[in-house]
Amino acid sequence: MSGFLEPPRRLPSVGHTAAVDQAAVDDHGLTLLDWRRRVFGVYATVRSAADTAQAHGEWRATRDDLFARHPQSPIAAERRNAFAGLPVAVYDPAWRFELSVETNVERSRLEIPTGTDGVVPFERVGVVRIPDVGQLDVWALRSYGGGLFVPLRDRTAGHSTYGGGRYLIDTAKGADLGGDTEGGTLVLDFNFAYHPSCAYDAGWACPLAPPGNVLGVEVPVGEQLPADGWY
């Protein structure tokens, strides 16, 4: 899985060349460890915040810093000097929900080829129904680390947001907005929707939203595309 949370490995290059950040390659995993600590940390701040809009600002600032300066940034090293921040819509509390996960669903399996990471297996384990918005399938990662995954693609995809969709929850990589595990609820705050790494560089391989995660409405909040795209 990919995006701001943890850059996945690149696909083997076919007619595509990109600069390699040798420091990231040679650091024996320490920069990736730092990336993970910072991502998990900012999501812990979001979950515990009394003022979610303020926490959203901290989330944005953390992302901008990681993308601009971190060796694990999905923005290619030669393009970071020109990076001016990720465009994100102003926080709108109307797009925050805490919803029950319906687990009495037909289980299905989704296998996502991700280049050098091989095939990543997911299992459909539930569905959440969002008032006046639609419904989204909840997927469990059935490989090392586990976790829940909720991507989405709405009617802004291909226009003001990436055509392949965005991610809301990816708990294996830290994107956990909260909820009550005993009560069976998840917080879905669309203000925190973010693009996968393949939105920034065509060399990345990313799991994208399957049919059960496509919404028939526009979701105007969360991360947006810059006017000229990322690549």
Secondary structure as UniProt FT lines:
FT   HELIX           22..26
FT   TURN            28..29
FT   HELIX           30..48
FT   HELIX           52..69
FT   TURN            71..72
FT   HELIX           77..82
FT   HELIX           93..95
FT   STRAND          96..100
FT   STRAND          109..113
FT   HELIX           115..117
FT   STRAND          119..130
FT   TURN            131..133
FT   STRAND          134..141
FT   TURN            144..145
FT   STRAND          148..153
FT   TURN            155..156
FT   TURN            158..160
FT   TURN            163..164
FT   STRAND          166..170
FT   HELIX           171..173
FT   TURN            181..184
FT   STRAND          185..189
FT   HELIX           190..192
FT   HELIX           197..199
FT   TURN            202..203
FT   HELIX           211..213
FT   TURN            227..228
//
